[in-house]
Amino acid sequence: MRNLFAFIRRYSVLLFFLVLEIVCISLLVSYNKFHQAAYMDAAGEITGSIQTQYAGVEHYFNLKKENADLRRKLNELQNRLPENFQGADTSQRIMTDSIPADTTGELRRYLYMDALVVNNSISLPNNYITLHRGSKQGVEPKMVVVGPNGVVGVVLDVTENFSTVMSMLHKQSRISARLKKTGESGRIEWDGVTPNRVQLRDIPKSVKLNNGDTVLTSQYSDFPSGIMIGIVEKIVPEQSSNNYLIQVRTSTDFSRLQNVFVVKNLQRNEQKELEQRLQQKKK
């Protein structure tokens, strides 16, 4: 208490001035409509700003709570899935991709099986991906792998419940591709330098193309035709040939791969057998 009195005594002049200032402002606002309106505008602006900031903070913490609730509910639903009570995932997600056989129905050509990425590299000259899908679930070598946004790679080897995939970011990867706009076919390679950048070769200089053109898998590929590969980013005429060297930005972000599809070509063996017969006849 003694300290309080000492403080008041020491700053009595300043405190008296502040009290008079408040009284004067109050009288000015109360009896002058112009100043009253100005005061109300200023007060409303300040109050509104404070309320907006408060609402933003409150909304932020509410969003965190809502996200936590969603994650909890999603986790509960995920734990109820039948796949969680088996060894490896044996479900198959089938996507419509077929060719007509006759008037009675359709003959399926491609079967899509979803798979979880459990290992993935992107910084090596030759990159590989490991999937939690294996021979028990029908995965075989040479099956192709696609993601939600496009081409991923080709299955190299399998065990009962896992498979290794040669990523498109592999120096030995070769994928038959075509330009969506012109239909011109070429091949996709990777130079081992920049992830998410591949090279399209064998496109003649006579072909008209521009940055931003779309590159898809061709009908000559093991992949289903028309799967997205990427977008043309840079066009360089090769000095040693009549072709372009085209840099393509991949549609697949390999650094964020989580879920993919292993694609089984149900007619592949039939096609290969017929082509082998032709080769034998040529001999």
Residue frames relative to the residue before (quaternion, step in Angstrom):
aa qw qx qy qz dx dy dz
M 1.0000 0.0000 0.0000 0.0000 0.00 0.00 0.00
R 0.6374 0.5306 -0.3245 0.4548 3.57 1.01 -0.88
N 0.6473 0.5206 -0.3180 0.4570 3.58 1.02 -0.80
L 0.6223 0.5451 -0.3365 0.4499 3.58 1.07 -0.73
F 0.6638 0.4901 -0.3011 0.4781 3.57 0.95 -0.91
A 0.6346 0.5294 -0.3291 0.4569 3.57 1.02 -0.77
F 0.6394 0.5242 -0.3181 0.4639 3.57 1.03 -0.81
I 0.6654 0.5006 -0.3040 0.4629 3.60 0.92 -0.93
R 0.6529 0.5151 -0.3152 0.4572 3.56 0.96 -0.90
R 0.6760 0.5117 -0.3006 0.4369 3.57 0.96 -0.87
Y 0.7995 0.2457 -0.1133 0.5362 3.59 0.97 -0.90
S 0.2148 0.8264 -0.4986 0.1493 3.57 1.16 0.54
V 0.6485 0.5221 -0.3244 0.4491 3.60 0.94 -0.86
L 0.6745 0.4900 -0.2929 0.4681 3.59 0.90 -0.94
L 0.6607 0.5048 -0.3092 0.4616 3.57 0.93 -0.87
F 0.6408 0.5194 -0.3210 0.4653 3.59 1.01 -0.84
F 0.6355 0.5284 -0.3192 0.4637 3.59 1.04 -0.82
L 0.6660 0.5054 -0.3043 0.4564 3.60 0.93 -0.89
V 0.6307 0.5251 -0.3318 0.4651 3.59 1.04 -0.78
L 0.6599 0.4975 -0.3043 0.4738 3.59 0.95 -0.91
E 0.6266 0.5451 -0.3303 0.4484 3.60 1.02 -0.80
I 0.6648 0.4982 -0.2993 0.4693 3.56 0.95 -0.89
V 0.6462 0.5183 -0.3167 0.4620 3.57 0.98 -0.87
C 0.6611 0.5125 -0.3061 0.4546 3.58 0.93 -0.90
I 0.6593 0.4977 -0.3114 0.4698 3.58 0.92 -0.88
S 0.6392 0.5349 -0.3200 0.4505 3.56 1.01 -0.84
L 0.6700 0.4842 -0.2971 0.4780 3.58 0.95 -0.90
L 0.6405 0.5389 -0.3219 0.4425 3.57 0.99 -0.87
V 0.6904 0.4701 -0.2744 0.4765 3.57 0.92 -0.90
S 0.6699 0.5306 -0.3016 0.4227 3.57 0.98 -0.85
Y 0.8073 0.2977 -0.1269 0.4934 3.61 0.95 -0.86
N 0.6967 0.3895 -0.2731 0.5370 3.60 1.25 0.17
K 0.3846 -0.7693 0.4637 0.2126 3.56 -0.44 1.26
F 0.6253 0.5467 -0.3443 0.4377 3.58 1.03 -0.76
H 0.7016 0.4491 -0.2648 0.4859 3.57 0.84 -1.00
Q 0.6046 0.5584 -0.3529 0.4451 3.57 1.12 -0.65
A 0.6622 0.4991 -0.2987 0.4724 3.57 0.99 -0.88
A 0.6443 0.5206 -0.3183 0.4610 3.56 1.01 -0.86
Y 0.6448 0.5251 -0.3126 0.4591 3.55 1.02 -0.86
M 0.6671 0.5063 -0.3055 0.4531 3.57 0.92 -0.92
D 0.6346 0.5266 -0.3282 0.4608 3.58 1.04 -0.79
A 0.6794 0.4895 -0.2890 0.4640 3.55 0.89 -0.98
A 0.6619 0.5039 -0.3053 0.4635 3.55 0.94 -0.91
G 0.6542 0.5153 -0.3108 0.4581 3.56 1.00 -0.84
E 0.6358 0.5327 -0.3231 0.4557 3.56 1.04 -0.82
I 0.6788 0.4876 -0.2871 0.4680 3.56 0.90 -0.96
T 0.6663 0.5037 -0.2999 0.4609 3.56 0.91 -0.96
G 0.6548 0.5190 -0.3100 0.4536 3.58 0.97 -0.86
S 0.6441 0.5229 -0.3171 0.4594 3.54 1.02 -0.84
I 0.6559 0.5081 -0.3064 0.4666 3.56 0.97 -0.90
Q 0.6668 0.5050 -0.3005 0.4584 3.56 0.94 -0.89
T 0.6301 0.5349 -0.3303 0.4557 3.57 1.07 -0.77
Q 0.6592 0.5011 -0.3010 0.4731 3.54 0.96 -0.91
Y 0.6499 0.5183 -0.3104 0.4611 3.55 0.97 -0.86
A 0.6550 0.5117 -0.3086 0.4625 3.56 0.97 -0.89
G 0.6367 0.5333 -0.3272 0.4506 3.57 1.05 -0.79
V 0.6540 0.5015 -0.3054 0.4771 3.56 0.99 -0.89
E 0.6544 0.5144 -0.3086 0.4603 3.56 0.94 -0.91
H 0.6511 0.5175 -0.3084 0.4616 3.58 1.00 -0.89
Y 0.6237 0.5520 -0.3342 0.4412 3.58 1.04 -0.82
F 0.7070 0.4436 -0.2693 0.4805 3.57 0.84 -0.95
N 0.6120 0.5331 -0.3525 0.4659 3.59 1.11 -0.57
L 0.6296 0.5299 -0.3305 0.4621 3.58 1.06 -0.79
K 0.6308 0.5295 -0.3345 0.4581 3.58 0.96 -0.82
K 0.6583 0.5020 -0.3026 0.4723 3.55 1.00 -0.86
E 0.6559 0.5101 -0.3107 0.4615 3.58 0.97 -0.88
N 0.6488 0.5114 -0.3193 0.4644 3.58 0.99 -0.82
A 0.6352 0.5221 -0.3255 0.4668 3.56 1.02 -0.79
D 0.6456 0.5128 -0.3155 0.4699 3.58 1.02 -0.81
L 0.6526 0.5151 -0.3121 0.4598 3.58 0.99 -0.87
R 0.6482 0.5111 -0.3194 0.4654 3.58 0.99 -0.84
R 0.6422 0.5246 -0.3208 0.4577 3.57 1.02 -0.82
K 0.6786 0.4836 -0.2912 0.4699 3.58 0.90 -0.94
L 0.6387 0.5223 -0.3232 0.4635 3.58 1.03 -0.83
N 0.6391 0.5265 -0.3180 0.4619 3.55 1.02 -0.82
E 0.6348 0.5257 -0.3223 0.4655 3.58 1.02 -0.82
L 0.6717 0.4891 -0.2949 0.4719 3.58 0.94 -0.92
Q 0.6420 0.5323 -0.3210 0.4488 3.56 0.99 -0.88
N 0.6776 0.4987 -0.2921 0.4548 3.58 0.96 -0.82
R 0.6447 0.5157 -0.3218 0.4636 3.60 1.22 -0.33
L 0.4952 0.6725 -0.4311 0.3414 3.59 1.25 -0.27
P 0.5659 -0.6239 0.4162 0.3425 3.62 -0.97 0.80
E 0.5935 0.6019 -0.3681 0.3873 3.59 1.06 -0.69
N 0.6377 0.5502 -0.3315 0.4251 3.57 1.10 -0.59
F 0.6986 0.4316 -0.2668 0.5045 3.59 1.25 -0.19
Q 0.6243 0.4700 -0.3417 0.5221 3.55 1.28 0.54
G 0.6729 -0.4719 0.3617 0.4401 3.53 -1.30 0.05
A 0.7805 -0.0452 0.0805 0.6183 3.54 0.23 -1.30
D 0.6374 -0.5376 0.3927 0.3880 3.54 -1.23 0.46
T 0.0935 -0.8219 0.5611 0.0311 3.58 -0.71 1.07
S 0.4615 0.6696 -0.4634 0.3520 3.58 1.23 0.13
Q 0.2099 -0.7619 0.5994 0.1272 3.55 -1.23 0.48
R 0.2032 -0.7480 0.6186 0.1285 3.51 -0.92 0.91
I 0.1412 -0.8186 0.5553 0.0404 3.55 -0.43 1.23
M 0.1350 -0.7877 0.5988 0.0527 3.55 -0.84 1.00
T 0.5338 -0.6484 0.4367 0.3225 3.58 -0.99 0.79
D 0.3043 0.7078 -0.5864 0.2501 3.55 -0.57 1.19
S 0.2987 0.7840 -0.4749 0.2656 3.56 0.20 1.23
I 0.2988 -0.7171 0.5936 0.2101 3.54 -1.35 0.18
P 0.5415 -0.6386 0.4186 0.3518 3.62 -0.99 0.68
A 0.2563 -0.7622 0.5756 0.1482 3.57 -1.05 0.82
D 0.7521 -0.2068 0.1569 0.6057 3.57 0.90 -0.93
T 0.7274 -0.4404 0.2927 0.4374 3.56 -1.28 -0.15
T 0.6295 0.5655 -0.3353 0.4141 3.60 1.21 -0.29
G 0.8103 -0.1354 0.1080 0.5599 3.59 1.14 -0.32
E 0.4937 -0.6354 0.5039 0.3141 3.50 -1.31 -0.39
L 0.3233 -0.7298 0.5733 0.1852 3.54 -1.14 0.69
R 0.3508 -0.7608 0.5069 0.2030 3.56 -0.52 1.17
R 0.2323 -0.7783 0.5703 0.1227 3.53 -1.06 0.80
Y 0.8117 0.1826 -0.0755 0.5496 3.59 0.88 -0.90
L 0.1271 -0.7659 0.6281 0.0527 3.53 -1.05 0.89
Y 0.1979 -0.7999 0.5615 0.0763 3.59 -0.69 1.12
M 0.0579 -0.7865 0.6149 0.0052 3.57 -0.85 1.03
D 0.3454 -0.7525 0.5157 0.2202 3.59 -0.62 1.06
A 0.0431 -0.8003 0.5975 -0.0239 3.55 -1.10 0.76
L 0.4004 -0.7092 0.5380 0.2175 3.53 -1.22 0.64
V 0.3634 -0.7080 0.5649 0.2182 3.58 -0.96 0.92
V 0.0953 -0.8188 0.5654 0.0275 3.59 -0.68 1.10
N 0.7845 0.0504 -0.0688 0.6142 3.59 1.26 -0.14
N 0.0703 0.8049 -0.5789 0.1101 3.57 -0.99 0.82
S 0.0725 -0.7803 0.6195 0.0453 3.58 -0.97 0.85
I 0.1030 -0.8042 0.5834 0.0474 3.57 -1.13 0.67
S 0.6781 0.5378 -0.2811 0.4146 3.61 1.22 -0.36
L 0.6004 0.5642 -0.3592 0.4384 3.61 1.26 0.00
P 0.6150 -0.5278 0.4058 0.4224 3.61 -1.20 0.26
N 0.7719 0.1636 -0.0809 0.6090 3.57 1.14 -0.74
N 0.0751 -0.8441 0.5308 -0.0142 3.55 -0.25 1.29
Y 0.1497 -0.7850 0.5994 0.0456 3.52 -1.15 0.80
I 0.2206 -0.7447 0.6188 0.1175 3.52 -1.31 0.51
T 0.2012 -0.7633 0.6015 0.1228 3.58 -1.04 0.80
L 0.1499 -0.7956 0.5852 0.0471 3.55 -0.89 1.02
H 0.4003 -0.6789 0.5561 0.2638 3.56 -1.18 0.60
R 0.5151 0.5375 -0.4640 0.4801 3.50 0.59 1.32
G 0.0385 0.8272 -0.5584 0.0492 3.59 -0.86 0.87
S 0.8041 -0.2930 0.2037 0.4755 3.54 -1.29 -0.37
K 0.5864 0.5802 -0.3728 0.4249 3.61 1.10 -0.58
Q 0.7343 0.3843 -0.2136 0.5172 3.55 1.12 -0.66
G 0.6522 -0.5699 0.3021 0.3982 3.59 1.25 0.29
V 0.4687 0.6703 -0.4555 0.3513 3.61 1.22 0.19
E 0.0514 -0.7941 0.6054 -0.0127 3.56 -0.97 0.94
P 0.6158 -0.5256 0.4180 0.4121 3.59 -1.20 0.40
K 0.7930 0.2983 -0.2780 0.4526 3.55 -1.24 0.74
M 0.4648 0.6166 -0.4863 0.4091 3.59 1.21 0.13
V 0.3945 -0.7238 0.5162 0.2324 3.57 -1.08 0.69
V 0.2505 -0.7574 0.5904 0.1225 3.53 -1.27 0.53
V 0.0308 -0.7827 0.6216 -0.0078 3.55 -0.91 0.98
G 0.3179 -0.7305 0.5719 0.1953 3.52 -1.28 0.46
P 0.7464 -0.3824 0.2784 0.4681 3.58 -1.26 -0.09
N 0.7784 0.3412 -0.1691 0.4991 3.59 1.13 -0.64
G 0.8075 -0.2459 0.1422 0.5170 3.59 1.19 0.04
V 0.8232 -0.2728 0.1989 0.4566 3.52 -1.38 -0.38
V 0.1559 -0.7798 0.6014 0.0761 3.56 -1.12 0.81
G 0.7200 -0.3998 0.2894 0.4879 3.62 0.69 -1.00
V 0.4790 -0.6401 0.5234 0.2947 3.55 -1.35 -0.39
V 0.4936 -0.6621 0.4815 0.2936 3.59 -0.99 0.89
L 0.2322 -0.7845 0.5644 0.1099 3.57 -0.90 1.01
D 0.8080 -0.0552 0.1126 0.5757 3.56 0.77 -1.06
V 0.1508 -0.7949 0.5838 0.0683 3.57 -1.20 0.56
T 0.1677 -0.6915 0.6814 0.1711 3.50 -1.38 0.39
E 0.7741 -0.3393 0.2166 0.4886 3.58 -1.21 -0.19
N 0.8403 0.1675 -0.0409 0.5140 3.58 0.87 -0.96
F 0.7438 0.3259 -0.2068 0.5457 3.60 1.25 -0.01
S 0.0879 -0.7763 0.6205 0.0680 3.54 -1.30 0.36
T 0.2902 -0.7293 0.5914 0.1849 3.55 -1.18 0.64
V 0.1958 -0.7928 0.5753 0.0466 3.52 -1.02 0.93
M 0.3462 -0.6764 0.6031 0.2426 3.56 -1.03 0.80
S 0.3554 -0.7520 0.5205 0.1930 3.54 -0.52 1.21
M 0.5856 -0.5308 0.4608 0.4037 3.56 -1.25 0.36
L 0.6424 0.4684 -0.3089 0.5220 3.58 1.27 -0.44
H 0.4627 0.6160 -0.4690 0.4317 3.57 0.66 1.23
K 0.5000 -0.7064 0.4117 0.2856 3.57 -0.77 1.02
Q 0.6905 0.4365 -0.2903 0.4984 3.60 1.22 -0.29
S 0.4575 0.6887 -0.4479 0.3401 3.58 1.26 0.03
R 0.0135 0.7717 -0.6348 0.0371 3.56 -1.00 0.94
I 0.0278 0.8058 -0.5872 0.0720 3.58 -0.62 1.13
S 0.3901 -0.7101 0.5376 0.2334 3.56 -0.84 1.00
A 0.0171 -0.8214 0.5665 -0.0641 3.57 -0.74 1.12
R 0.1270 -0.7733 0.6126 0.1030 3.54 -1.32 0.23
L 0.4824 -0.6222 0.5285 0.3175 3.51 -1.28 0.46
K 0.4799 -0.6954 0.4525 0.2853 3.57 -0.74 1.01
K 0.6932 0.5137 -0.2835 0.4186 3.58 0.92 -0.91
T 0.8088 0.2697 -0.1199 0.5086 3.59 0.88 -0.92
G 0.4231 -0.7127 0.4605 0.3178 3.59 1.17 -0.50
E 0.4322 0.7105 -0.4554 0.3179 3.59 1.29 -0.03
S 0.2988 -0.7832 0.5267 0.1409 3.58 -0.90 1.01
G 0.0483 0.7700 -0.6349 0.0407 3.53 -1.21 0.66
R 0.4365 -0.6740 0.5089 0.3100 3.56 -1.20 -0.41
I 0.3476 -0.7283 0.5615 0.1828 3.53 -1.14 0.78
E 0.0089 0.7699 -0.6374 0.0310 3.55 -0.96 0.99
W 0.2655 -0.7252 0.5991 0.2113 3.56 -1.35 0.08
D 0.3672 -0.7646 0.4947 0.1895 3.55 -0.86 1.01
G 0.5264 -0.6737 0.3918 0.3398 3.60 1.25 0.06
V 0.5689 0.6268 -0.3683 0.3846 3.59 1.24 0.20
T 0.8499 0.0731 0.0205 0.5214 3.57 0.31 -1.26
P 0.3957 -0.6983 0.5372 0.2593 3.62 -0.70 0.99
N 0.8126 0.2270 -0.2142 0.4922 3.55 -1.13 0.79
R 0.6689 0.3728 -0.3215 0.5570 3.58 1.23 0.51
V 0.0205 0.7924 -0.6077 0.0493 3.59 -0.63 1.15
Q 0.4162 -0.7157 0.5119 0.2290 3.56 -1.30 0.29
L 0.2204 -0.7446 0.6191 0.1171 3.56 -1.03 0.90
R 0.0766 -0.8163 0.5724 -0.0100 3.57 -0.69 1.16
D 0.7705 0.3955 -0.2888 0.4079 3.53 -1.45 0.12
I 0.4751 0.6152 -0.4802 0.4065 3.59 1.10 0.62
P 0.4034 -0.7467 0.4679 0.2464 3.66 -0.48 1.13
K 0.5743 -0.6030 0.4402 0.3357 3.54 -1.20 0.60
S 0.5791 0.5925 -0.3749 0.4160 3.58 1.21 -0.30
V 0.5813 0.5844 -0.3710 0.4276 3.58 1.24 -0.35
K 0.3319 -0.7310 0.5629 0.1964 3.56 -0.96 0.89
L 0.1789 0.7759 -0.5864 0.1483 3.55 -0.66 1.12
N 0.1973 -0.7808 0.5878 0.0771 3.53 -1.26 0.49
N 0.6143 -0.4966 0.4462 0.4207 3.52 -1.30 0.28
G 0.7324 0.3802 -0.2968 0.4807 3.54 -0.92 0.91
D 0.4964 0.6451 -0.4383 0.3812 3.60 1.26 -0.16
T 0.4462 -0.7088 0.4943 0.2330 3.56 -1.13 0.74
V 0.1764 -0.7650 0.6136 0.0843 3.56 -1.07 0.87
L 0.0695 -0.8081 0.5846 -0.0219 3.58 -0.80 1.12
T 0.5775 -0.5212 0.4632 0.4247 3.57 -1.28 0.12
S 0.3905 -0.7315 0.5132 0.2214 3.57 -1.07 0.76
Q 0.6523 -0.5128 0.3874 0.4018 3.56 -1.31 0.12
Y 0.6238 0.5348 -0.3373 0.4595 3.59 1.29 -0.21
S 0.5661 0.6291 -0.3614 0.3913 3.58 1.29 -0.14
D 0.5533 -0.5618 0.4864 0.3764 3.57 -1.29 0.31
F 0.5888 0.5476 -0.3597 0.4733 3.56 1.26 -0.37
P 0.5780 -0.5270 0.4656 0.4140 3.58 -1.18 0.38
S 0.5253 -0.6503 0.4450 0.3212 3.58 -0.94 0.82
G 0.7953 0.3374 -0.2407 0.4424 3.54 -1.10 0.78
I 0.4406 0.6660 -0.4824 0.3601 3.59 1.23 0.26
M 0.5155 -0.6728 0.4432 0.2918 3.57 -0.90 0.95
I 0.1624 -0.7627 0.6193 0.0915 3.57 -1.03 0.89
G 0.7203 -0.3990 0.2667 0.5008 3.57 0.83 -0.93
I 0.5285 -0.6112 0.5030 0.3069 3.52 -1.39 -0.31
V 0.5030 -0.6448 0.4859 0.3085 3.58 -0.98 0.89
E 0.1230 -0.8215 0.5563 0.0232 3.55 -0.77 1.10
K 0.8047 0.0062 0.0334 0.5927 3.59 1.07 -0.71
I 0.1485 -0.7920 0.5904 0.0461 3.58 -0.95 0.95
V 0.0123 0.8078 -0.5860 0.0619 3.58 -0.62 1.18
P 0.3536 -0.7229 0.5461 0.2327 3.66 -0.70 1.00
E 0.3625 -0.7220 0.5453 0.2234 3.59 -0.87 0.94
Q 0.4265 -0.7270 0.4815 0.2404 3.58 -0.83 0.99
S 0.7206 0.4606 -0.2451 0.4566 3.58 1.10 -0.67
S 0.7777 0.2263 -0.1442 0.5685 3.61 1.25 0.03
N 0.5487 -0.6007 0.4659 0.3479 3.55 -1.33 -0.03
N 0.5690 0.6028 -0.3631 0.4254 3.56 1.25 0.43
Y 0.4691 -0.6238 0.5403 0.3144 3.51 -1.38 0.18
L 0.2266 -0.6679 0.6746 0.2179 3.51 -1.39 0.32
I 0.0762 -0.8425 0.5325 -0.0295 3.55 -0.34 1.29
Q 0.2570 -0.7530 0.5861 0.1531 3.55 -0.81 1.00
V 0.1214 -0.8053 0.5802 0.0096 3.54 -0.83 1.08
R 0.3002 -0.7218 0.5956 0.1845 3.56 -0.93 0.92
T 0.3966 -0.7546 0.4684 0.2321 3.58 -0.51 1.17
S 0.4700 -0.6665 0.5043 0.2839 3.54 -1.11 0.73
T 0.6523 0.4767 -0.3027 0.5056 3.57 1.22 -0.49
D 0.2547 -0.7289 0.6160 0.1557 3.56 -0.93 0.93
F 0.2654 -0.8222 0.4853 0.1343 3.57 -0.07 1.32
S 0.6092 0.5642 -0.3586 0.4266 3.60 1.16 -0.40
R 0.7550 0.3566 -0.1945 0.5147 3.59 1.24 -0.31
L 0.3075 0.7757 -0.5042 0.2226 3.59 1.17 0.39
Q 0.0218 0.7983 -0.6008 0.0351 3.56 -0.87 0.98
N 0.8051 0.0664 0.0035 0.5895 3.56 0.85 -1.02
V 0.0188 -0.8020 0.5957 -0.0401 3.57 -0.89 0.98
F 0.3534 -0.6952 0.5711 0.2560 3.56 -1.37 -0.07
V 0.2516 -0.7088 0.6384 0.1633 3.54 -1.02 0.90
V 0.1837 -0.8168 0.5437 0.0581 3.56 -0.70 1.12
K 0.1604 -0.7811 0.5997 0.0669 3.55 -0.78 1.10
N 0.2620 -0.7423 0.6007 0.1393 3.55 -0.82 1.08
L 0.2911 -0.8095 0.4884 0.1467 3.57 -0.21 1.28
Q 0.7229 0.4030 -0.2369 0.5088 3.60 1.24 -0.33
R 0.3712 0.7668 -0.4669 0.2373 3.58 1.27 0.08
N 0.6752 0.5024 -0.3097 0.4424 3.60 0.81 -0.96
E 0.6343 0.5302 -0.3258 0.4588 3.57 1.02 -0.81
Q 0.6643 0.5003 -0.2997 0.4675 3.57 0.95 -0.89
K 0.6764 0.4953 -0.2977 0.4567 3.59 0.89 -0.94
E 0.6320 0.5358 -0.3333 0.4499 3.58 1.02 -0.78
L 0.6569 0.5028 -0.3058 0.4714 3.57 0.97 -0.85
E 0.6660 0.4991 -0.3051 0.4629 3.60 0.95 -0.85
Q 0.6320 0.5242 -0.3306 0.4654 3.59 1.08 -0.69
R 0.6064 0.5464 -0.3490 0.4605 3.58 1.06 -0.70
L 0.6483 0.5195 -0.3106 0.4619 3.54 0.98 -0.87
Q 0.6496 0.5130 -0.3185 0.4620 3.58 0.96 -0.82
Q 0.6530 0.5126 -0.3155 0.4597 3.59 1.00 -0.79
K 0.6376 0.5236 -0.3263 0.4613 3.57 1.06 -0.73
K 0.6309 0.5424 -0.3335 0.4433 3.57 1.07 -0.72
K 0.6297 0.5394 -0.3366 0.4464 3.57 1.12 -0.62
